[in-house]
Amino acid sequence: MSTQDRLTDALYGLGWSTVKKLPEPAAVRLGRTIADLAWKQRGKGVKRLESNYARVVPDASPERLAELSRAGMRSYLRYWMESFRLPAWSEERIQGGFEPKDLHHLTEGLATGKGVVLALPHLANWDLAGAWVTTKLGIPFTTVAERLKPETLYDRFVAYREGLGMEVLPHSGGTAFGTLARRLRDGGLVCLVADRDLSASGVEVDFFGDTARMPAGPALLAQQTGALLLPVTLWYDDSPVMRGRLHPPVEVPESGTRAEKTSVMTQALADAFATGIADHPEDWHMLQRLWLADLDPAKGSA
């Protein structure tokens, strides 16, 4: 393991061991302080976040974009402070920490016995939403995690999420899709963060007026298993409670090839994600390149 990898692993370990012991007001202040320092340094992540916000809010002035990126970093650090502290939260704190709208889409979908796929963008705190599902609703679910480096850091994330009641599968290795399909055919719940493609086989979608690529997995799982596909968006307000919305189901088209159906369904997911992101852009933690024009200028529009 390189020195950089050891340092990264040690810093995350310090976060989970130390931050979770802080009183909540102290953790909130610490998160905001770190966010403001990072924002002032104007590193690559902050600049990319601001560039992404410029697509979401195309008429924003430079001053407005700066305000958004500062709020975005504060939201991002709120996510991390909450995530470091989640293992130490009581069941009551978790159950009171999230209030979703239109939950009936999920409960009614599971009642059919056909399984449900929840697809989310990188909005607010998807880990808290997952912990709420396992704790408040008492519903276990399966998810997929990107393999991080160093491997010890990936192991920390898996242990953390499994401690919250999730079954975690590695994104790489080729077996995740089959396991997810089996869980759905058994009437289970699958939750996937789905606004950024981690492979070369994603689906091109129109996203805020330009082409991006999003994973095909959620749409393919719904087609192959008959599971309900539900977009979910999350956001913060000024309270300690995270808010969320379960959007209406994405239907499988009655005609077309599998690829055509997957394209239509993934575009519907992108549209639902865009609605939530446009309403709360500062809670979209996308500090990476997403649009094809940013990934490869030769493939994108001007």
N, C-alpha and C positions, 0 to 999 in steps of 0.2 A: 504494500500500500504506500502510495506517495505521501510526502509531507502534507501536501494540500488536501488529500483525501482524509488523512488522519485529523487535520485541523477541522475540516468540515464536519466529520463525524463527532468530534469532541464538542464543537459548538452546539450542534443539535442535542447532544446528550446533556450538555449543561442547561439548555433551555428546558428540556423535559424534567430534569431533576431539580432545577432551581425555581423557574418561573411558576411552576404549579404550586409552590409553597407560599407564594406571595399573596397577601390580601388582594382581593379583586381591584379595589381602587388603585393600589400600587402597580398592579400589572397593566391596568389601563394607561396610567401615566407613563410607564416605561415604554409601552408600545408606541404611544404617540411621540415620545421623545426620539426613539430610534427612527420612526418614520420621518420625522421632520429633518433629522440629521441626514438620512439617506436622500431625501428630496433635495436638500440644499447642495449636496455633492454632485447632483446631476450626472449620475453614472449611466451605463448603458441601459439598465433596466428601467430607470425613470424616463429616459428619453424615448425608449420604445413604448412605454405605457402612454406617454403623451402623444406619440405618433399614432397609436391605435385609437386614442380618444379623438384625435382629429378626424378620423373616419366616421366615428359614431356621432360626433357633433360637428359637422363640416362648416357650420357658420360661426364657430367659436373663435373669438379673438385670441391672440397669444396670451393675454392676461387671464382669460377664462380657461384656456388649456392648462396654464400653470396652476390655477386654483383646482382644477379637476385632478391634475396629477398629484398635487399635495393631498387632496382628500382621498385619492386612490391609494397612495402609500399608507395613509392612516388606516384605511379599510383593510389593506393587505396585512398590516402589522396587527390589527385587531384579530384577523383570522389566525395569525400565528400565536398570539398571546392566548386566545381561546383554545387553540389546539394543544398547546403545551399544558394547559390547565385542565382540559377535558377529563383526563384519567382520574383526576382528584375531585371532580365535581360529584355532588350527590345526585341520586336519581331525581330528586325533587328539582335541583338546579337545572339539570338537563331537560326535564319535562317542561319546565317553565321558561326555557331559553329559546323556544321556537314556536311561532304561531303561523301555520300555513292556511291559505285560503283554498277552498274547493277540494278538501281532502276526500270528498266522496268519490272522486274519480279513482283514487287508489283503492279505497275500501270496497267499492262496488266491483272494480276490476278483479281484485283478489278473490272476491266471493264467487266469481264465475269458475274458479279453479283452473283457469287457463294461463295464469302467470301474468306478471306485469314487469315491463322495462321502464324504469325512470331514467330519463336522460337530462343532464344538467350542463350548463356552461360553468366556467370558473367565476361564479358570482358568490360573494359573501363567504359563508363557511359551510361547504358541503359535508364536512366531517360532522359538524354539529347536527345538521339535518339527518344524517345517517344515525347518529347516536340517539336522536329523538325517536326515530322510527323503531329502533330496537328496544328502547327503554319505555317510551310512552305508549306505543302501539303493541310492543311485544312481538314484533315481526322481524325475524332474521332475514338477512339478504346477502347476496354475493356481489362482489365488485372486482375491479381489475386495477392493479397499480403498476405504474411505469417502473421499470427496473432502474434504480438510481445507482450512481457510483459515489462513494465506495459501496460495496455489497453490504457492509455493516450498517450503512445508513438505510438502505432498502429494508434490511431486517428490522431496524427500529420502527420504520413506518408500518410494516406488516404487523409487528407485535402491538403497536399502538392501536391500529384499526381493529385487529382481532380482539383486543381488550375492550373495545366499544361494542362488540357483538357482531362484527362483520366477518364474512368469509372472504379472504383476499386471494386473488389469483394473479400471477405475474403476467404482464402484458405480452412479453416475449415467450417463445417456447412452443407456440402453436396449439396448445391444448386448451387454452382458455375458452375459446368459442364453443367447443363441444361440451365443456362443463357447464357453461352458462345456459346452453340450450337444454341440457338435462334438468337443470334447476327449474327452468321455466315450464318444461313439460310436466314437472311434478307439481305445478301450481305455485311456484315460488316467486320471489322478488329479486330482481337484478337492478343495480343502480350503476350508471356509467356517466362519467364526466365526458362530454361529447362535442366540445366546440373546437377541438384542436386535434388534427390527425397526426398520429405518431408513426404512421407507416407510409408507404408509397402507393397504397391502394385506396385512398380516401375518395370521397365523392365531391366533385366541384359544385359549389353553391354560390348563389348571389347573396352577398352579405354586406349590408350597408353600401350597396351600389357598386361593389367590385367583387371579383372572384376569390373565394377562399376554398379550402379543402377541409371537409369534416369526415369523421369516421363513418364507415358503412355499417358497422356492427349493430347498432340499435335497430335500424330498419331491417337488416337481414335476420336478426333474431326474431323480430315480430313476424316476419313473413314465414319463417321456417317452423315456428312453434305455435303460432296462433295467439301469442301473448299480446296484451294491450301495450301500446307505446305511448307514454305520457311525458311531454316536456315539463320541466320544473324550472322556475326561476326564483332566486333568493335575493334579499336585500337587507341592509341595515337601516335603522332610523336612529334617533337620538336616545333611544332606550337601550337597556341591556338585552332586549329580546330581539332576535332575528325574525324577519318576516319572510313569507314565501307564498308561492302560488303554484298549484298544479293546473296546467293548461288542459284543454279538452284533448281527447285521444287523437293521435295521428293515424288515420285510416290507411289500410292497405288498398291501393288502387285495384279496381276490378279487372283491368286489362293491362297488357304490356308485358315485356320480358322482365326477368328478375332485376336486371340492371336498371331498366326504366322505372320500375316500381321503387327500387332503392333510391334512385335519384329524386323522384317526387317526394318520397317520405323524408329524406334527409333535408331537402329544401324546406319542407314544412317545419322540421325541427329548427333549422336555422332561422326561419321567420319568427318562431315563438321565442327563441333565444334573443333575437334582435329586439323584440318588444320589451323584454325584461331589461336588457342592457341599455336601451335608449332611455328607459324610465329611471335607471339608477346606474349611470355609466361609471361613477366613482367606485362602485362595488364590483366592477369587472376586473379581476386580477390577471390581466393578460400582459405579462412583461416580456413576451416572446413575439417573434414575427409570426403572422397568421395568414395574411393575404398573399396570393401568388405573386403579385407585383412586388412585394417586399422580399419574398423568398428568392425569387428569380425574376428580375425586371424584364427579361426577355419574354416571359410567359404572361405577364400581366398587362393591363391597360395603362395608359399614361396617367 
